[in-house]
């Protein structure tokens, strides 16, 4: 539950994708010091995209969160995160959607 608390910065009880993205950035920065932002985005994306399909599915994102110790999130919660990031409504997050959102979050500080 601690990961959810860290990602739910506005205390809504839900994890919005922007919150998740900011959390991912912090995790990647802690593990990859002195890495450029584009490489950081690609590193995070490829870590989550287990099948190397070029997109992140709800199942892959859920697996990544569970790998990080977040067992309290349900499939529907993660599906909402994917929906918020999915600009072309294909039900998945491609590298461009992921990159655009992470870059927005990184510039907002």
N, CA and C atoms as a LAMMPS dump frame, in Angstrom:
ITEM: TIMESTEP
0
ITEM: NUMBER OF ATOMS
327
ITEM: BOX BOUNDS ff ff ff
-5.0000000000000000e+02 5.0000000000000000e+02
-5.0000000000000000e+02 5.0000000000000000e+02
-5.0000000000000000e+02 5.0000000000000000e+02
ITEM: ATOMS id mol type element x y z
1 1 1 N 0.81 -1.197 0
2 1 2 C 0 0 0
3 1 3 C 0.855 1.263 0
4 2 1 N 2.099 1.176 0.457
5 2 2 C 2.966 2.345 0.513
6 2 3 C 3.188 2.949 -0.868
7 3 1 N 3.348 2.106 -1.886
8 3 2 C 3.559 2.617 -3.233
9 3 3 C 2.326 3.4 -3.679
10 4 1 N 1.145 2.883 -3.405
11 4 2 C -0.076 3.583 -3.769
12 4 3 C -0.148 4.925 -3.065
13 5 1 N 0.198 4.952 -1.798
14 5 2 C 0.188 6.211 -1.04
15 5 3 C 1.158 7.202 -1.661
16 6 1 N 2.343 6.739 -2.047
17 6 2 C 3.327 7.628 -2.669
18 6 3 C 2.838 8.157 -4.01
19 7 1 N 2.11 7.344 -4.768
20 7 2 C 1.657 7.76 -6.089
21 7 3 C 0.372 8.567 -6.026
22 8 1 N -0.421 8.416 -4.99
23 8 2 C -1.692 9.135 -4.86
24 8 3 C -1.443 10.471 -4.179
25 9 1 N -0.729 11.359 -4.873
26 9 2 C -0.301 12.627 -4.287
27 9 3 C -1.452 13.557 -3.952
28 10 1 N -2.589 13.392 -4.618
29 10 2 C -3.718 14.273 -4.328
30 10 3 C -4.762 13.614 -3.432
31 11 1 N -4.434 12.454 -2.878
32 11 2 C -5.261 11.749 -1.881
33 11 3 C -6.686 11.482 -2.347
34 12 1 N -6.832 11.069 -3.591
35 12 2 C -8.16 10.748 -4.109
36 12 3 C -8.527 9.294 -3.854
37 13 1 N -7.536 8.483 -3.491
38 13 2 C -7.766 7.05 -3.363
39 13 3 C -7.513 6.323 -4.662
40 14 1 N -7.192 7.079 -5.706
41 14 2 C -6.889 6.517 -7.017
42 14 3 C -5.517 7.004 -7.452
43 15 1 N -4.877 6.233 -8.295
44 15 2 C -3.583 6.621 -8.826
45 15 3 C -3.789 7.074 -10.263
46 16 1 N -3.68 8.372 -10.496
47 16 2 C -3.779 8.895 -11.848
48 16 3 C -2.468 8.61 -12.575
49 17 1 N -2.52 8.567 -13.904
50 17 2 C -1.309 8.212 -14.638
51 17 3 C -0.19 9.205 -14.404
52 18 1 N -0.513 10.468 -14.288
53 18 2 C 0.541 11.465 -14.047
54 18 3 C 1.262 11.169 -12.738
55 19 1 N 0.519 10.747 -11.735
56 19 2 C 1.144 10.389 -10.461
57 19 3 C 2.027 9.158 -10.634
58 20 1 N 1.503 8.166 -11.362
59 20 2 C 2.275 6.961 -11.623
60 20 3 C 3.539 7.303 -12.399
61 21 1 N 3.408 8.148 -13.413
62 21 2 C 4.555 8.519 -14.239
63 21 3 C 5.632 9.208 -13.411
64 22 1 N 5.216 10.121 -12.565
65 22 2 C 6.176 10.804 -11.695
66 22 3 C 6.883 9.826 -10.776
67 23 1 N 6.137 8.856 -10.278
68 23 2 C 6.718 7.841 -9.402
69 23 3 C 7.735 6.995 -10.171
70 24 1 N 7.38 6.59 -11.404
71 24 2 C 8.298 5.811 -12.241
72 24 3 C 9.579 6.595 -12.49
73 25 1 N 9.448 7.874 -12.791
74 25 2 C 10.622 8.708 -13.034
75 25 3 C 11.532 8.711 -11.815
76 26 1 N 10.96 8.91 -10.641
77 26 2 C 11.776 8.921 -9.417
78 26 3 C 12.474 7.584 -9.214
79 27 1 N 11.779 6.476 -9.478
80 27 2 C 12.377 5.159 -9.311
81 27 3 C 13.529 4.959 -10.3
82 28 1 N 13.31 5.337 -11.549
83 28 2 C 14.351 5.181 -12.568
84 28 3 C 15.541 6.09 -12.273
85 29 1 N 15.291 7.321 -11.821
86 29 2 C 16.389 8.234 -11.509
87 29 3 C 17.226 7.709 -10.354
88 30 1 N 16.583 7.105 -9.364
89 30 2 C 17.318 6.539 -8.232
90 30 3 C 18.226 5.405 -8.675
91 31 1 N 17.803 4.667 -9.699
92 31 2 C 18.57 3.517 -10.167
93 31 3 C 19.51 3.836 -11.327
94 32 1 N 19.333 4.98 -11.963
95 32 2 C 20.117 5.332 -13.151
96 32 3 C 20.609 6.777 -13.039
97 33 1 N 21.546 7.002 -12.168
98 33 2 C 22.084 8.352 -11.988
99 33 3 C 22.748 8.835 -13.276
100 34 1 N 22.668 10.124 -13.52
101 34 2 C 23.327 10.771 -14.658
102 34 3 C 22.89 10.21 -16.01
103 35 1 N 21.633 9.858 -16.145
104 35 2 C 21.127 9.355 -17.42
105 35 3 C 20.296 10.463 -18.07
106 36 1 N 20.378 10.586 -19.394
107 36 2 C 19.626 11.648 -20.052
108 36 3 C 18.129 11.301 -20.067
109 37 1 N 17.271 12.304 -20.147
110 37 2 C 15.822 12.082 -20.041
111 37 3 C 15.253 11.107 -21.064
112 38 1 N 15.709 11.173 -22.322
113 38 2 C 15.194 10.241 -23.33
114 38 3 C 15.569 8.803 -22.993
115 39 1 N 16.774 8.602 -22.548
116 39 2 C 17.199 7.256 -22.162
117 39 3 C 16.42 6.776 -20.943
118 40 1 N 16.117 7.689 -20.042
119 40 2 C 15.335 7.358 -18.849
120 40 3 C 13.934 6.895 -19.244
121 41 1 N 13.305 7.597 -20.15
122 41 2 C 11.967 7.23 -20.627
123 41 3 C 12.008 5.86 -21.288
124 42 1 N 12.977 5.647 -22.169
125 42 2 C 13.085 4.364 -22.86
126 42 3 C 13.389 3.229 -21.884
127 43 1 N 14.224 3.492 -20.909
128 43 2 C 14.542 2.476 -19.907
129 43 3 C 13.299 2.055 -19.137
130 44 1 N 12.521 3.028 -18.703
131 44 2 C 11.286 2.727 -17.966
132 44 3 C 10.298 1.979 -18.86
133 45 1 N 10.144 2.443 -20.095
134 45 2 C 9.202 1.809 -21.019
135 45 3 C 9.579 0.355 -21.278
136 46 1 N 10.833 0.119 -21.597
137 46 2 C 11.266 -1.24 -21.932
138 46 3 C 11.256 -2.159 -20.725
139 47 1 N 11.413 -1.597 -19.557
140 47 2 C 11.296 -2.408 -18.343
141 47 3 C 9.87 -2.936 -18.189
142 48 1 N 8.9 -2.126 -18.537
143 48 2 C 7.495 -2.508 -18.385
144 48 3 C 7.009 -3.352 -19.562
145 49 1 N 7.493 -3.068 -20.777
146 49 2 C 7.075 -3.78 -21.997
147 49 3 C 7.771 -5.14 -22.076
148 50 1 N 7.29 -6.085 -21.294
149 50 2 C 7.943 -7.398 -21.165
150 50 3 C 8.056 -8.181 -22.459
151 51 1 N 7.06 -8.095 -23.325
152 51 2 C 7.084 -8.897 -24.549
153 51 3 C 7.727 -8.154 -25.726
154 52 1 N 8.25 -6.97 -25.454
155 52 2 C 8.918 -6.164 -26.48
156 52 3 C 8.044 -5.916 -27.704
157 53 1 N 6.746 -5.745 -27.465
158 53 2 C 5.805 -5.522 -28.558
159 53 3 C 5.782 -4.066 -29.014
160 54 1 N 6.374 -3.177 -28.216
161 54 2 C 6.335 -1.766 -28.543
162 54 3 C 5.169 -1.052 -27.893
163 55 1 N 4.443 -1.759 -27.038
164 55 2 C 3.347 -1.138 -26.295
165 55 3 C 3.218 -1.803 -24.931
166 56 1 N 2.665 -1.049 -24.007
167 56 2 C 2.446 -1.546 -22.652
168 56 3 C 0.971 -1.852 -22.493
169 57 1 N 0.675 -3.101 -22.159
170 57 2 C -0.701 -3.498 -21.908
171 57 3 C -1.025 -3.31 -20.43
172 58 1 N -2.293 -3.392 -20.122
173 58 2 C -2.706 -3.308 -18.728
174 58 3 C -2.052 -4.424 -17.924
175 59 1 N -2 -5.617 -18.482
176 59 2 C -1.392 -6.75 -17.778
177 59 3 C 0.092 -6.53 -17.514
178 60 1 N 0.799 -5.96 -18.484
179 60 2 C 2.223 -5.688 -18.29
180 60 3 C 2.439 -4.627 -17.22
181 61 1 N 1.608 -3.603 -17.235
182 61 2 C 1.742 -2.555 -16.238
183 61 3 C 1.416 -3.088 -14.852
184 62 1 N 0.393 -3.908 -14.761
185 62 2 C 0.045 -4.523 -13.481
186 62 3 C 1.191 -5.398 -12.987
187 63 1 N 1.786 -6.178 -13.873
188 63 2 C 2.915 -7.031 -13.495
189 63 3 C 4.098 -6.197 -13
190 64 1 N 4.354 -5.07 -13.67
191 64 2 C 5.462 -4.202 -13.255
192 64 3 C 5.207 -3.63 -11.867
193 65 1 N 3.985 -3.212 -11.626
194 65 2 C 3.644 -2.676 -10.306
195 65 3 C 3.734 -3.757 -9.234
196 66 1 N 3.31 -4.951 -9.562
197 66 2 C 3.406 -6.055 -8.606
198 66 3 C 4.86 -6.4 -8.335
199 67 1 N 5.693 -6.318 -9.356
200 67 2 C 7.127 -6.55 -9.198
201 67 3 C 7.721 -5.548 -8.213
202 68 1 N 7.159 -4.346 -8.193
203 68 2 C 7.621 -3.308 -7.288
204 68 3 C 6.996 -3.43 -5.896
205 69 1 N 6.186 -4.468 -5.709
206 69 2 C 5.614 -4.718 -4.398
207 69 3 C 4.202 -4.2 -4.207
208 70 1 N 3.597 -3.687 -5.276
209 70 2 C 2.242 -3.147 -5.178
210 70 3 C 1.239 -4.251 -5.497
211 71 1 N 0.762 -4.916 -4.454
212 71 2 C -0.176 -6.02 -4.629
213 71 3 C -1.626 -5.609 -4.409
214 72 1 N -1.857 -4.38 -3.976
215 72 2 C -3.207 -3.927 -3.66
216 72 3 C -3.972 -3.392 -4.867
217 73 1 N -3.271 -3.083 -5.955
218 73 2 C -3.96 -2.563 -7.132
219 73 3 C -4.679 -3.691 -7.855
220 74 1 N -5.884 -3.407 -8.283
221 74 2 C -6.677 -4.353 -9.066
222 74 3 C -6.452 -4.069 -10.551
223 75 1 N -6.809 -5.033 -11.385
224 75 2 C -6.694 -4.888 -12.828
225 75 3 C -7.419 -3.629 -13.298
226 76 1 N -8.621 -3.38 -12.757
227 76 2 C -9.405 -2.2 -13.165
228 76 3 C -8.699 -0.895 -12.826
229 77 1 N -7.979 -0.861 -11.694
230 77 2 C -7.231 0.337 -11.316
231 77 3 C -6.148 0.626 -12.346
232 78 1 N -5.44 -0.422 -12.74
233 78 2 C -4.348 -0.267 -13.703
234 78 3 C -4.909 0.033 -15.085
235 79 1 N -6.052 -0.537 -15.395
236 79 2 C -6.691 -0.243 -16.673
237 79 3 C -7.024 1.248 -16.776
238 80 1 N -7.397 1.861 -15.668
239 80 2 C -7.679 3.301 -15.647
240 80 3 C -6.405 4.108 -15.924
241 81 1 N -5.292 3.665 -15.363
242 81 2 C -4.01 4.328 -15.626
243 81 3 C -3.698 4.263 -17.119
244 82 1 N -3.864 3.082 -17.713
245 82 2 C -3.609 2.915 -19.148
246 82 3 C -4.548 3.806 -19.958
247 83 1 N -5.803 3.828 -19.597
248 83 2 C -6.788 4.651 -20.318
249 83 3 C -6.397 6.129 -20.307
250 84 1 N -5.92 6.614 -19.169
251 84 2 C -5.539 8.026 -19.062
252 84 3 C -4.355 8.374 -19.953
253 85 1 N -3.472 7.427 -20.187
254 85 2 C -2.287 7.691 -21.006
255 85 3 C -2.492 7.37 -22.481
256 86 1 N -3.512 6.592 -22.783
257 86 2 C -3.747 6.06 -24.129
258 86 3 C -4.397 7.099 -25.029
259 87 1 N -3.592 7.817 -25.79
260 87 2 C -4.095 8.905 -26.63
261 87 3 C -4.809 8.425 -27.883
262 88 1 N -4.438 7.255 -28.413
263 88 2 C -5.06 6.781 -29.654
264 88 3 C -6.146 5.728 -29.415
265 89 1 N -6.511 5.525 -28.169
266 89 2 C -7.605 4.617 -27.792
267 89 3 C -7.454 3.199 -28.335
268 90 1 N -6.216 2.697 -28.349
269 90 2 C -6.026 1.308 -28.763
270 90 3 C -5.931 0.354 -27.568
271 91 1 N -6.077 0.904 -26.365
272 91 2 C -6.067 0.075 -25.159
273 91 3 C -4.684 -0.23 -24.631
274 92 1 N -3.677 0.397 -25.22
275 92 2 C -2.295 0.169 -24.815
276 92 3 C -1.556 1.5 -24.8
277 93 1 N -0.393 1.491 -24.178
278 93 2 C 0.447 2.686 -24.142
279 93 3 C 1.66 2.423 -25.028
280 94 1 N 1.796 3.203 -26.099
281 94 2 C 2.986 3.046 -26.936
282 94 3 C 4.1 3.963 -26.413
283 95 1 N 5.257 3.843 -26.986
284 95 2 C 6.416 4.595 -26.508
285 95 3 C 6.181 6.1 -26.62
286 96 1 N 5.479 6.531 -27.65
287 96 2 C 5.233 7.963 -27.838
288 96 3 C 4.29 8.508 -26.761
289 97 1 N 3.239 7.754 -26.443
290 97 2 C 2.312 8.163 -25.384
291 97 3 C 3.025 8.186 -24.033
292 98 1 N 3.805 7.157 -23.789
293 98 2 C 4.555 7.061 -22.543
294 98 3 C 5.571 8.19 -22.433
295 99 1 N 6.304 8.413 -23.512
296 99 2 C 7.329 9.454 -23.544
297 99 3 C 6.721 10.839 -23.365
298 100 1 N 5.636 11.117 -24.083
299 100 2 C 5.003 12.434 -23.996
300 100 3 C 4.529 12.72 -22.58
301 101 1 N 3.915 11.74 -21.973
302 101 2 C 3.413 11.959 -20.626
303 101 3 C 4.54 12.09 -19.618
304 102 1 N 5.536 11.235 -19.691
305 102 2 C 6.648 11.328 -18.749
306 102 3 C 7.388 12.647 -18.911
307 103 1 N 7.562 13.104 -20.123
308 103 2 C 8.244 14.379 -20.344
309 103 3 C 7.433 15.544 -19.778
310 104 1 N 6.123 15.49 -19.936
311 104 2 C 5.268 16.542 -19.335
312 104 3 C 5.423 16.531 -17.826
313 105 1 N 5.389 15.361 -17.235
314 105 2 C 5.524 15.244 -15.788
315 105 3 C 6.891 15.739 -15.331
316 106 1 N 7.945 15.402 -16.088
317 106 2 C 9.303 15.808 -15.713
318 106 3 C 9.454 17.316 -15.804
319 107 1 N 8.833 17.969 -16.768
320 107 2 C 8.983 19.423 -16.885
321 107 3 C 8.123 20.17 -15.88
322 108 1 N 7.077 19.524 -15.376
323 108 2 C 6.246 20.143 -14.358
324 108 3 C 6.888 20.079 -12.988
325 109 1 N 7.923 19.23 -12.862
326 109 2 C 8.67 19.156 -11.63
327 109 3 C 7.989 18.341 -10.626
